[in-house]
Amino acid sequence: LSSSFSRESVCVCDLVVRAVAAASPPSSRSDMVEAVKRHILNMLHLISRPNVTNPVPRAALLNAIRKLHVGRVGEDGSVEIQEDGSAGEAALPETPSEIITFAEPGDDDLGASPSAVTFDISNEGNELLVVEQANVWLFLKLAKGQGRGKGKVNIRLLQRHGDQPRAPGSSPEEPRDEELVSEKLVDTRRSGWHQLPVPRSIQSLLDTGGSVLQLTVSCPLCAEAGVAPVLVPAEGKREESHRPFLMVVLRPGEEEHTRRRAKRGLECDGKMRMCCKRQFYVNFKDIGWNDWIIAPPGYHANYCEGDCPSHVASITGSSLSFHSTVINHYRMRGYAPFQNTKSCCVPTRLRAMSMLYYNEEQKIIKKDIQNMIVDECGCS
């Protein structure tokens, strides 16, 4: 929806509204600086700036900082803290994602045996992903009336590469193209879960654009030992809770990480009207606060501004929440009560800021303040 939307429009936002991250810029720099001052004092739970009448000698202060590793002292005597707002994009590593998918029966058209299972691991975003972990979890169950199992058995996972139906008239027993991808010697004295690692199979499948992992579970000595792996039981059966599952931990590859960084919220410039991040830096020395704030030397008080037209979802889709996407879907179709709603330009990624300062009692405090710096803006 355009910026000329009627005054009756309602802003649908999570409203993470702060004096330093408003949807529109303040009228002047002095107003912004005053807002920054109030915000910092509020986040530090201070009514007013501390009056430091008897500061610790600089040499003693720097020595304590070195010994306690609360900051880094430069050759010029300056103090730096790791999370001082200057780390930029490099301080935002991608968080690995975990995917759990449950086994389905093997494909009968591919001549699957009763011991065959499949796992769907489709890469919906066609992203370049790196597999950090991948484990198939199988439940080994003691057969009824067997009591305790006998010794140990070897469980093997064979990956089935044949993806074409069998030729007419071919024997179901005809060997298929299978590769051993994991095996484990397990104890059969009790029922229980066992994990078998398959990271190389998952990585290979993702790299080649595959979507389904086809496995055959092989345990020739299980019957003799009085145990059986639970595969894909019929619905409603007690074994349903023991259905095999695959757990995969993924992270974006280097190229994907670079591409995601390029897609992040826009930076404001003189011509930008779309929702963007406006850089704003306040130097503590310039505002006379460097006597009580030891580090960092200033604050990146970035804020968000700009329009959020209806097509913005196609531009900043990575910044939209599921909630915002649904609202936008109904709004564009004129469904009540969403036809009179308007998206807002708000912070969608914030990070922490560490501060080293004197409090009201003139004690030196190091505090990590969450969600202090706006790194990315988007429409919500």
FIBAZA-835442 format. One record per residue (C-alpha): residue number from 0; y negated, x, z; residue in one letter; chain. Coordinates in Angstrom, 3 decimals. Layout:
BEGIN
(pt NUM, (Y, X, Z), a, A)
...
***
This chain:
BEGIN
(pt 0, (0.000, 0.000, 0.000), l, A)
(pt 1, (-3.453, 1.312, -0.882), s, A)
(pt 2, (-6.213, 2.390, 1.464), s, A)
(pt 3, (-8.218, -0.708, 0.462), s, A)
(pt 4, (-5.707, -2.957, 2.250), f, A)
(pt 5, (-7.258, -5.885, 4.167), s, A)
(pt 6, (-8.504, -5.487, 7.749), r, A)
(pt 7, (-5.748, -7.812, 8.923), e, A)
(pt 8, (-3.199, -5.124, 8.069), s, A)
(pt 9, (-1.085, -3.909, 10.944), v, A)
(pt 10, (-0.167, -0.230, 11.227), c, A)
(pt 11, (3.604, 0.119, 11.620), v, A)
(pt 12, (3.977, 3.481, 13.345), c, A)
(pt 13, (5.792, 5.161, 16.169), d, A)
(pt 14, (2.213, 5.817, 17.335), l, A)
(pt 15, (2.588, 9.358, 18.524), v, A)
(pt 16, (-1.177, 9.262, 18.733), v, A)
(pt 17, (-2.860, 12.201, 20.357), r, A)
(pt 18, (-6.451, 13.321, 20.370), a, A)
(pt 19, (-5.403, 16.334, 18.328), v, A)
(pt 20, (-3.113, 14.505, 15.870), a, A)
(pt 21, (-4.896, 11.340, 14.866), a, A)
(pt 22, (-4.420, 9.565, 11.559), a, A)
(pt 23, (-8.048, 10.238, 10.582), s, A)
(pt 24, (-10.222, 13.296, 11.349), p, A)
(pt 25, (-12.993, 13.228, 13.965), p, A)
(pt 26, (-16.592, 12.958, 12.815), s, A)
(pt 27, (-17.474, 16.558, 13.567), s, A)
(pt 28, (-16.007, 19.860, 14.669), r, A)
(pt 29, (-17.640, 19.601, 18.085), s, A)
(pt 30, (-15.973, 16.227, 18.654), d, A)
(pt 31, (-12.629, 17.735, 17.689), m, A)
(pt 32, (-13.094, 20.707, 20.016), v, A)
(pt 33, (-13.892, 18.386, 22.921), e, A)
(pt 34, (-10.802, 16.324, 22.099), a, A)
(pt 35, (-8.718, 19.512, 22.056), v, A)
(pt 36, (-10.084, 20.526, 25.459), k, A)
(pt 37, (-9.219, 17.158, 26.992), r, A)
(pt 38, (-5.769, 17.234, 25.441), h, A)
(pt 39, (-4.910, 20.706, 26.741), i, A)
(pt 40, (-6.116, 19.890, 30.256), l, A)
(pt 41, (-4.127, 16.668, 30.212), n, A)
(pt 42, (-0.934, 18.428, 29.079), m, A)
(pt 43, (-1.383, 21.028, 31.836), l, A)
(pt 44, (-2.071, 18.281, 34.404), h, A)
(pt 45, (-5.529, 19.649, 35.146), l, A)
(pt 46, (-8.608, 17.534, 35.838), i, A)
(pt 47, (-10.982, 20.282, 34.728), s, A)
(pt 48, (-10.783, 23.888, 33.616), r, A)
(pt 49, (-9.934, 26.258, 36.504), p, A)
(pt 50, (-12.776, 28.366, 37.848), n, A)
(pt 51, (-11.350, 31.878, 38.002), v, A)
(pt 52, (-13.497, 33.719, 40.557), t, A)
(pt 53, (-11.095, 36.514, 41.474), n, A)
(pt 54, (-8.837, 37.319, 38.510), p, A)
(pt 55, (-5.992, 39.808, 38.750), v, A)
(pt 56, (-7.007, 43.254, 37.443), p, A)
(pt 57, (-6.163, 43.442, 33.755), r, A)
(pt 58, (-3.951, 46.531, 34.112), a, A)
(pt 59, (-1.868, 44.890, 36.859), a, A)
(pt 60, (-1.600, 41.692, 34.848), l, A)
(pt 61, (-0.372, 43.483, 31.713), l, A)
(pt 62, (2.156, 45.495, 33.718), n, A)
(pt 63, (3.576, 42.314, 35.288), a, A)
(pt 64, (3.838, 40.663, 31.882), i, A)
(pt 65, (5.782, 43.661, 30.550), r, A)
(pt 66, (8.156, 43.726, 33.523), k, A)
(pt 67, (8.853, 39.993, 33.567), l, A)
(pt 68, (9.151, 39.653, 29.764), h, A)
(pt 69, (6.962, 36.546, 29.728), v, A)
(pt 70, (5.009, 37.875, 26.768), g, A)
(pt 71, (4.452, 40.883, 24.544), r, A)
(pt 72, (1.570, 43.248, 25.237), v, A)
(pt 73, (-0.019, 44.795, 22.164), g, A)
(pt 74, (-1.453, 48.307, 21.930), e, A)
(pt 75, (-4.940, 46.833, 22.219), d, A)
(pt 76, (-4.024, 45.018, 25.449), g, A)
(pt 77, (-3.676, 41.616, 23.824), s, A)
(pt 78, (-0.927, 39.294, 25.040), v, A)
(pt 79, (1.302, 37.383, 22.646), e, A)
(pt 80, (3.811, 34.629, 23.391), i, A)
(pt 81, (6.599, 33.810, 20.954), q, A)
(pt 82, (5.756, 30.110, 20.616), e, A)
(pt 83, (1.994, 30.455, 20.285), d, A)
(pt 84, (1.691, 28.324, 17.171), g, A)
(pt 85, (1.603, 31.234, 14.720), s, A)
(pt 86, (5.315, 31.373, 13.950), a, A)
(pt 87, (4.968, 28.841, 11.149), g, A)
(pt 88, (7.902, 27.625, 9.126), e, A)
(pt 89, (10.131, 30.503, 10.250), a, A)
(pt 90, (10.179, 29.015, 13.759), a, A)
(pt 91, (11.886, 25.887, 12.473), l, A)
(pt 92, (15.524, 26.722, 11.730), p, A)
(pt 93, (17.628, 23.951, 10.280), e, A)
(pt 94, (19.911, 22.336, 12.827), t, A)
(pt 95, (23.593, 22.286, 11.813), p, A)
(pt 96, (25.024, 18.827, 11.209), s, A)
(pt 97, (28.437, 17.646, 12.360), e, A)
(pt 98, (30.533, 15.311, 10.239), i, A)
(pt 99, (33.665, 13.524, 11.422), i, A)
(pt 100, (35.850, 11.739, 8.885), t, A)
(pt 101, (39.179, 10.028, 9.557), f, A)
(pt 102, (42.301, 10.377, 7.474), a, A)
(pt 103, (43.298, 7.866, 4.831), e, A)
(pt 104, (46.728, 7.515, 3.189), p, A)
(pt 105, (47.526, 9.743, 0.247), g, A)
(pt 106, (46.935, 8.413, -3.269), d, A)
(pt 107, (50.132, 6.761, -4.544), d, A)
(pt 108, (48.965, 7.241, -8.139), d, A)
(pt 109, (49.097, 10.961, -7.549), l, A)
(pt 110, (52.645, 10.789, -6.246), g, A)
(pt 111, (51.655, 11.200, -2.631), a, A)
(pt 112, (54.421, 11.611, -0.088), s, A)
(pt 113, (54.456, 9.728, 3.248), p, A)
(pt 114, (53.199, 12.924, 4.881), s, A)
(pt 115, (50.090, 13.082, 2.671), a, A)
(pt 116, (46.595, 12.328, 3.971), v, A)
(pt 117, (43.134, 12.455, 2.436), t, A)
(pt 118, (39.676, 13.090, 3.891), f, A)
(pt 119, (36.475, 12.025, 2.139), d, A)
(pt 120, (33.801, 14.714, 2.491), i, A)
(pt 121, (31.487, 13.709, -0.339), s, A)
(pt 122, (28.196, 15.623, -0.472), n, A)
(pt 123, (25.848, 12.706, -1.085), e, A)
(pt 124, (22.690, 14.783, -1.408), g, A)
(pt 125, (24.286, 17.389, -3.710), n, A)
(pt 126, (22.976, 20.003, -1.301), e, A)
(pt 127, (23.962, 23.649, -1.067), l, A)
(pt 128, (25.847, 23.693, 2.221), l, A)
(pt 129, (27.549, 26.382, 4.274), v, A)
(pt 130, (30.598, 25.456, 6.342), v, A)
(pt 131, (30.347, 26.908, 9.842), e, A)
(pt 132, (33.453, 25.165, 11.204), q, A)
(pt 133, (36.088, 22.845, 9.804), a, A)
(pt 134, (39.140, 21.677, 11.742), n, A)
(pt 135, (41.788, 19.045, 11.108), v, A)
(pt 136, (42.907, 17.410, 14.344), w, A)
(pt 137, (46.508, 16.149, 14.464), l, A)
(pt 138, (48.270, 14.315, 17.258), f, A)
(pt 139, (51.861, 15.377, 17.925), l, A)
(pt 140, (53.866, 12.628, 19.600), k, A)
(pt 141, (57.171, 12.851, 21.438), l, A)
(pt 142, (59.825, 10.599, 19.938), a, A)
(pt 143, (60.950, 7.674, 22.108), k, A)
(pt 144, (63.845, 8.473, 24.421), g, A)
(pt 145, (63.610, 12.184, 23.735), q, A)
(pt 146, (62.080, 13.211, 27.059), g, A)
(pt 147, (60.473, 16.607, 26.738), r, A)
(pt 148, (60.461, 18.345, 23.396), g, A)
(pt 149, (62.218, 21.624, 22.795), k, A)
(pt 150, (60.219, 24.805, 22.391), g, A)
(pt 151, (57.662, 25.249, 19.642), k, A)
(pt 152, (57.380, 24.190, 16.025), v, A)
(pt 153, (55.235, 25.340, 13.137), n, A)
(pt 154, (52.848, 22.772, 11.627), i, A)
(pt 155, (51.535, 23.551, 8.155), r, A)
(pt 156, (48.767, 21.998, 6.080), l, A)
(pt 157, (49.235, 22.180, 2.329), l, A)
(pt 158, (46.311, 21.362, 0.062), q, A)
(pt 159, (47.294, 19.332, -2.984), r, A)
(pt 160, (45.372, 20.457, -6.073), h, A)
(pt 161, (47.068, 18.156, -8.578), g, A)
(pt 162, (44.507, 15.468, -9.410), d, A)
(pt 163, (46.252, 13.794, -12.328), q, A)
(pt 164, (48.840, 10.972, -12.133), p, A)
(pt 165, (52.423, 11.966, -12.768), r, A)
(pt 166, (53.635, 11.687, -16.314), a, A)
(pt 167, (55.756, 8.595, -17.077), p, A)
(pt 168, (59.402, 9.214, -16.255), g, A)
(pt 169, (58.713, 12.280, -14.108), s, A)
(pt 170, (60.557, 12.582, -10.826), s, A)
(pt 171, (58.648, 11.831, -7.590), p, A)
(pt 172, (60.431, 14.838, -6.096), e, A)
(pt 173, (59.017, 17.170, -8.726), e, A)
(pt 174, (57.023, 19.941, -6.983), p, A)
(pt 175, (53.283, 19.606, -7.144), r, A)
(pt 176, (50.598, 22.273, -7.076), d, A)
(pt 177, (50.166, 22.863, -3.335), e, A)
(pt 178, (48.616, 25.731, -1.396), e, A)
(pt 179, (49.098, 26.642, 2.242), l, A)
(pt 180, (45.657, 26.419, 3.871), v, A)
(pt 181, (46.454, 26.392, 7.586), s, A)
(pt 182, (49.367, 26.656, 9.985), e, A)
(pt 183, (49.830, 26.729, 13.724), k, A)
(pt 184, (52.674, 27.221, 16.192), l, A)
(pt 185, (52.441, 24.382, 18.711), v, A)
(pt 186, (54.160, 23.446, 21.951), d, A)
(pt 187, (56.396, 20.362, 21.725), t, A)
(pt 188, (56.967, 19.776, 25.429), r, A)
(pt 189, (54.299, 17.075, 25.578), r, A)
(pt 190, (52.316, 14.809, 23.311), s, A)
(pt 191, (48.838, 16.053, 22.484), g, A)
(pt 192, (46.134, 16.960, 19.996), w, A)
(pt 193, (46.189, 20.149, 17.937), h, A)
(pt 194, (43.492, 21.556, 15.662), q, A)
(pt 195, (44.116, 23.466, 12.461), l, A)
(pt 196, (41.176, 25.307, 10.844), p, A)
(pt 197, (40.434, 24.623, 7.155), v, A)
(pt 198, (36.930, 26.101, 6.569), p, A)
(pt 199, (37.760, 27.845, 3.284), r, A)
(pt 200, (39.198, 24.671, 1.775), s, A)
(pt 201, (36.120, 22.636, 2.687), i, A)
(pt 202, (33.721, 25.316, 1.440), q, A)
(pt 203, (35.578, 25.616, -1.855), s, A)
(pt 204, (35.611, 21.850, -2.282), l, A)
(pt 205, (31.859, 21.545, -1.654), l, A)
(pt 206, (31.044, 24.496, -3.916), d, A)
(pt 207, (32.951, 22.948, -6.826), t, A)
(pt 208, (31.514, 19.465, -6.370), g, A)
(pt 209, (34.724, 17.962, -4.992), g, A)
(pt 210, (34.672, 15.003, -2.663), s, A)
(pt 211, (38.209, 14.460, -1.354), v, A)
(pt 212, (40.418, 16.859, 0.562), l, A)
(pt 213, (44.095, 16.077, -0.103), q, A)
(pt 214, (46.563, 17.492, 2.386), l, A)
(pt 215, (50.274, 17.332, 3.035), t, A)
(pt 216, (51.368, 17.755, 6.650), v, A)
(pt 217, (54.566, 19.773, 6.813), s, A)
(pt 218, (56.679, 20.183, 9.937), c, A)
(pt 219, (60.360, 20.703, 8.972), p, A)
(pt 220, (61.532, 21.303, 12.552), l, A)
(pt 221, (59.606, 18.463, 14.201), c, A)
(pt 222, (62.455, 15.946, 13.985), a, A)
(pt 223, (64.924, 18.395, 15.466), e, A)
(pt 224, (62.473, 19.132, 18.305), a, A)
(pt 225, (62.037, 15.415, 19.024), g, A)
(pt 226, (58.379, 15.183, 17.970), v, A)
(pt 227, (56.439, 13.776, 15.034), a, A)
(pt 228, (52.831, 14.137, 13.830), p, A)
(pt 229, (50.939, 10.833, 13.805), v, A)
(pt 230, (49.494, 10.367, 10.321), l, A)
(pt 231, (47.887, 7.119, 9.105), v, A)
(pt 232, (49.440, 4.221, 11.049), p, A)
(pt 233, (49.044, 0.616, 9.994), a, A)
(pt 234, (46.060, -1.273, 11.406), e, A)
(pt 235, (46.590, -2.757, 14.837), g, A)
(pt 236, (49.347, -0.347, 15.786), k, A)
(pt 237, (49.069, 1.595, 19.015), r, A)
(pt 238, (48.990, 4.901, 17.136), e, A)
(pt 239, (45.722, 3.909, 15.436), e, A)
(pt 240, (43.793, 5.741, 18.159), s, A)
(pt 241, (45.693, 8.902, 17.211), h, A)
(pt 242, (44.722, 8.842, 13.532), r, A)
(pt 243, (44.054, 12.395, 12.249), p, A)
(pt 244, (40.432, 13.353, 11.729), f, A)
(pt 245, (38.449, 16.174, 10.208), l, A)
(pt 246, (35.441, 17.674, 12.001), m, A)
(pt 247, (33.067, 19.775, 9.891), v, A)
(pt 248, (29.929, 21.643, 11.000), v, A)
(pt 249, (27.525, 22.263, 8.107), l, A)
(pt 250, (24.200, 23.977, 7.700), r, A)
(pt 251, (21.968, 24.249, 4.629), p, A)
(pt 252, (22.429, 27.363, 2.509), g, A)
(pt 253, (19.509, 29.758, 2.035), e, A)
(pt 254, (18.446, 28.198, -1.276), e, A)
(pt 255, (18.708, 24.699, 0.187), e, A)
(pt 256, (16.713, 25.774, 3.242), h, A)
(pt 257, (13.974, 27.134, 0.954), t, A)
(pt 258, (13.998, 23.944, -1.112), r, A)
(pt 259, (13.694, 21.777, 2.009), r, A)
(pt 260, (10.779, 23.842, 3.230), r, A)
(pt 261, (9.049, 23.317, -0.114), a, A)
(pt 262, (9.571, 19.541, 0.235), k, A)
(pt 263, (7.979, 19.330, 3.661), r, A)
(pt 264, (4.713, 17.553, 4.277), g, A)
(pt 265, (1.713, 18.338, 2.117), l, A)
(pt 266, (-1.139, 20.604, 3.217), e, A)
(pt 267, (-4.607, 19.093, 2.895), c, A)
(pt 268, (-7.097, 20.635, 0.494), d, A)
(pt 269, (-10.430, 19.497, -0.852), g, A)
(pt 270, (-8.903, 17.111, -3.407), k, A)
(pt 271, (-5.903, 15.788, -1.474), m, A)
(pt 272, (-6.027, 12.045, -0.705), r, A)
(pt 273, (-2.322, 11.571, 0.023), m, A)
(pt 274, (-1.024, 11.829, 3.591), c, A)
(pt 275, (-1.242, 15.518, 4.502), c, A)
(pt 276, (-1.606, 18.007, 7.357), k, A)
(pt 277, (-5.123, 19.269, 8.088), r, A)
(pt 278, (-5.244, 22.749, 9.611), q, A)
(pt 279, (-7.574, 23.111, 12.596), f, A)
(pt 280, (-7.695, 26.208, 14.807), y, A)
(pt 281, (-9.580, 26.534, 18.082), v, A)
(pt 282, (-10.183, 30.069, 19.371), n, A)
(pt 283, (-10.244, 30.054, 23.176), f, A)
(pt 284, (-12.781, 32.901, 23.241), k, A)
(pt 285, (-15.184, 30.873, 21.106), d, A)
(pt 286, (-15.123, 27.963, 23.563), i, A)
(pt 287, (-15.323, 30.155, 26.675), g, A)
(pt 288, (-11.764, 29.501, 27.851), w, A)
(pt 289, (-10.307, 32.988, 27.471), n, A)
(pt 290, (-11.143, 33.768, 31.110), d, A)
(pt 291, (-8.422, 31.416, 32.386), w, A)
(pt 292, (-6.066, 31.188, 29.385), i, A)
(pt 293, (-4.342, 34.561, 29.087), i, A)
(pt 294, (-2.277, 33.697, 26.011), a, A)
(pt 295, (-2.207, 32.578, 23.278), p, A)
(pt 296, (-5.677, 33.433, 21.928), p, A)
(pt 297, (-6.085, 29.964, 20.429), g, A)
(pt 298, (-4.558, 26.609, 19.561), y, A)
(pt 299, (-3.493, 25.226, 16.180), h, A)
(pt 300, (-4.775, 21.674, 16.670), a, A)
(pt 301, (-3.515, 20.387, 13.325), n, A)
(pt 302, (-3.773, 16.673, 12.579), y, A)
(pt 303, (-2.753, 14.162, 9.907), c, A)
(pt 304, (-4.953, 12.308, 7.448), e, A)
(pt 305, (-4.725, 10.573, 4.084), g, A)
(pt 306, (-3.425, 7.477, 2.332), d, A)
(pt 307, (0.093, 6.038, 2.411), c, A)
(pt 308, (0.573, 3.998, -0.787), p, A)
(pt 309, (3.800, 2.068, -1.275), s, A)
(pt 310, (5.288, 4.706, -3.574), h, A)
(pt 311, (4.883, 7.462, -0.998), v, A)
(pt 312, (8.562, 7.126, -0.063), a, A)
(pt 313, (9.491, 8.861, -3.295), s, A)
(pt 314, (7.214, 11.783, -2.410), i, A)
(pt 315, (7.826, 12.310, 1.288), t, A)
(pt 316, (11.234, 10.720, 1.605), g, A)
(pt 317, (12.452, 13.481, 3.904), s, A)
(pt 318, (9.745, 12.508, 6.380), s, A)
(pt 319, (10.599, 8.826, 6.504), l, A)
(pt 320, (12.746, 7.435, 9.261), s, A)
(pt 321, (15.423, 4.834, 8.545), f, A)
(pt 322, (13.205, 2.297, 10.341), h, A)
(pt 323, (10.250, 3.105, 8.065), s, A)
(pt 324, (12.373, 2.913, 4.929), t, A)
(pt 325, (13.647, -0.568, 5.817), v, A)
(pt 326, (10.137, -1.808, 6.642), i, A)
(pt 327, (8.844, -0.423, 3.335), n, A)
(pt 328, (11.696, -2.135, 1.458), h, A)
(pt 329, (10.787, -5.573, 2.846), y, A)
(pt 330, (7.042, -5.004, 2.600), r, A)
(pt 331, (7.177, -4.222, -1.125), m, A)
(pt 332, (9.120, -7.452, -1.692), r, A)
(pt 333, (6.590, -9.553, 0.203), g, A)
(pt 334, (8.919, -10.667, 2.990), y, A)
(pt 335, (7.271, -12.057, 6.140), a, A)
(pt 336, (6.179, -10.703, 8.532), p, A)
(pt 337, (6.049, -7.374, 6.711), f, A)
(pt 338, (3.796, -8.254, 3.775), q, A)
(pt 339, (0.703, -7.646, 5.931), n, A)
(pt 340, (1.791, -4.266, 7.222), t, A)
(pt 341, (0.467, -0.871, 6.285), k, A)
(pt 342, (2.074, 2.540, 6.611), s, A)
(pt 343, (0.277, 5.158, 8.677), c, A)
(pt 344, (-0.091, 8.895, 8.165), c, A)
(pt 345, (1.398, 10.356, 11.354), v, A)
(pt 346, (3.049, 13.556, 12.622), p, A)
(pt 347, (6.709, 13.701, 11.611), t, A)
(pt 348, (7.482, 17.199, 12.894), r, A)
(pt 349, (5.996, 18.760, 16.018), l, A)
(pt 350, (6.797, 21.930, 17.914), r, A)
(pt 351, (6.214, 23.441, 21.307), a, A)
(pt 352, (3.468, 25.782, 22.443), m, A)
(pt 353, (3.805, 28.333, 25.245), s, A)
(pt 354, (0.796, 29.070, 27.446), m, A)
(pt 355, (0.101, 31.733, 30.070), l, A)
(pt 356, (-2.841, 30.751, 32.253), y, A)
(pt 357, (-4.469, 30.628, 35.694), y, A)
(pt 358, (-4.115, 27.304, 37.497), n, A)
(pt 359, (-6.546, 25.768, 39.997), e, A)
(pt 360, (-5.142, 27.969, 42.771), e, A)
(pt 361, (-5.621, 31.046, 40.577), q, A)
(pt 362, (-1.885, 31.571, 40.249), k, A)
(pt 363, (-0.560, 32.705, 36.885), i, A)
(pt 364, (1.610, 30.070, 35.231), i, A)
(pt 365, (3.733, 30.210, 32.081), k, A)
(pt 366, (4.420, 26.777, 30.648), k, A)
(pt 367, (6.161, 25.549, 27.499), d, A)
(pt 368, (4.463, 22.364, 26.317), i, A)
(pt 369, (6.573, 20.220, 24.005), q, A)
(pt 370, (5.226, 18.507, 20.866), n, A)
(pt 371, (1.869, 20.290, 20.976), m, A)
(pt 372, (1.561, 21.522, 17.390), i, A)
(pt 373, (1.767, 19.282, 14.319), v, A)
(pt 374, (3.838, 21.033, 11.640), d, A)
(pt 375, (4.358, 18.183, 9.189), e, A)
(pt 376, (2.868, 14.787, 8.401), c, A)
(pt 377, (4.344, 11.760, 6.675), g, A)
(pt 378, (4.054, 8.015, 6.290), c, A)
(pt 379, (5.691, 5.782, 8.866), s, A)
***
